[in-house]
Amino acid sequence: MARTFTSAKARCFTESVIREMTRLANRHGAVNLAQGFPDFAAPAAIKAAAKAAIDADRNQYAITWGTKNLRDAIARRAKAYNGIDVDPETMVTVCCGATEAMIATMLATVDPGEEVIIFEPFYENYGPDCILSGAQPVFYRLEPPDFAIDFDALAKLFTPRTKAIVLNTPNNPTGKVFTRAELQRIAALCQEHDCLAITDEIYEYILYDGAQHVSMATLPGMAERTVTISGHSKTFSVTGWRIGYAIAPPAITAAIRKVHDFLTVGAPHPLQEAAAAALEFPPQFFLDLGASYTKRRDRLFEGLERANFKPVKPKGAYYIMADIGHFGFRDDVAFAKHLVESVGVAGVPGSSFFRDPEAGKRWIRFCFPKQDATIDAALERLGNLQ
Ligand SMILES: Cc1ncc(COP(=O)(O)O)c(C=O)c1O
């Protein structure tokens, strides 16, 4: 028998369905509402800052856990917006995107055999992150349309092996924004069971209809047991720059920094300088972000309703989950395939956000960080859907 040269770990998960949908969209000339990246320009000031940093020869390795400028700026923003007290010297690790911040955090905090609770539907990276760190994922299902939490059921998932709970607010793919009351109850469970909260807050500024972003680390008793992850991809429309970070108490940060150093050494130096400048943008920039995404959300939401989908209105982030059960397809994958190949629009099959594909079979996810013309082109094509 020929030897298998791939690891058991790597065989345990598939390629990202989201990134695969982008490749399919390109192949079929479809409008890409699958992968969550803007098709409009990044702010001129952030681009100018990057060019200036390259010209100023910030082109060699930065300090592995992030340039001082960026860590200082992250600490100031975290205090001003999130209300988190951050020592930039001991509590911040700048990574290659929130993606790396999450896997570095898991590798730094979770041992093989320990359990990690994940809300589903979930951002698809969390599953492989668990496998790569040897953790056993334990899923708690949120049901549409309000994605409310049954706390008795959630409490039952905690065991002596539970090391952490991962939550993502505002949430991809559901658009749920966890309320303070919900976070307080999750915080109480974390304290009762002595485990960590790892929060992915990458959409923290993209909020609708008055929804408020609350950071878990600000709740009583949580600063010492929370890792707060965020980054620049979504707020500053620079998903290709790969700038993210983890904020954590010093002892946890020391472990995350070690893992991060051996994973990637560091995020791109000149882009870190530009990222620092971006965090000092005037308050209006952050307010405008919510306003502009509200328009995009409404445009896509209303269009999907006209095209006979049953979309769920998000309260944050930039995705819409839409019910497709009534279109009569075998499942979400068959529907998404038809959409990209024959209708010319790419979305993400709902099953990629669930452990059990059955659970996602009546859902498709569309994203809307797109120009009006792109959203309109997609809606025009979806109007032809039979
Ligand atoms: C919930 C969530 N976390 C993290 C990321 C990736 O962030 P980054 O580009 O900073 O790695 C995404 C991207 O879609 C996301 O939706």
Ligand as a Chemical Component Dictionary entry (heavy atoms), coordinates in Angstrom:
data_LIG
# 
_chem_comp.id                   LIG 
_chem_comp.type                 NON-POLYMER 
_chem_comp.pdbx_formal_charge   0 
_chem_comp.three_letter_code    LIG 
# 
loop_
_chem_comp_atom.comp_id 
_chem_comp_atom.atom_id 
_chem_comp_atom.alt_atom_id 
_chem_comp_atom.type_symbol 
_chem_comp_atom.charge 
_chem_comp_atom.model_Cartn_x 
_chem_comp_atom.model_Cartn_y 
_chem_comp_atom.model_Cartn_z 
_chem_comp_atom.pdbx_ordinal 
LIG C1 C1 C 0 -16.156 36.250 11.234 1  
LIG C2 C2 C 0 -14.910 36.480 10.457 2  
LIG N1 N1 N 0 -13.740 36.441 11.068 3  
LIG C3 C3 C 0 -12.596 36.625 10.406 4  
LIG C4 C4 C 0 -12.598 36.872 9.044  5  
LIG C5 C5 C 0 -11.299 37.053 8.326  6  
LIG O1 O1 O 0 -10.665 38.209 8.779  7  
LIG P1 P1 P 0 -9.212  38.583 8.253  8  
LIG O2 O2 O 0 -9.322  39.060 6.851  9  
LIG O3 O3 O 0 -8.782  39.687 9.190  10 
LIG O4 O4 O 0 -8.360  37.385 8.386  11 
LIG C6 C6 C 0 -13.806 36.908 8.352  12 
LIG C7 C7 C 0 -13.814 37.115 6.892  13 
LIG O5 O5 O 0 -14.769 36.909 6.203  14 
LIG C8 C8 C 0 -14.986 36.722 9.084  15 
LIG O6 O6 O 0 -16.175 36.752 8.475  16 
# 
loop_
_chem_comp_bond.comp_id 
_chem_comp_bond.atom_id_1 
_chem_comp_bond.atom_id_2 
_chem_comp_bond.value_order 
_chem_comp_bond.pdbx_ordinal 
LIG C1 C2 SING 1  
LIG C2 N1 SING 2  
LIG C2 C8 DOUB 3  
LIG N1 C3 DOUB 4  
LIG C3 C4 SING 5  
LIG C4 C5 SING 6  
LIG C4 C6 DOUB 7  
LIG C5 O1 SING 8  
LIG O1 P1 SING 9  
LIG P1 O2 DOUB 10 
LIG P1 O3 SING 11 
LIG P1 O4 SING 12 
LIG C6 C7 SING 13 
LIG C6 C8 SING 14 
LIG C7 O5 DOUB 15 
LIG C8 O6 SING 16 
# 
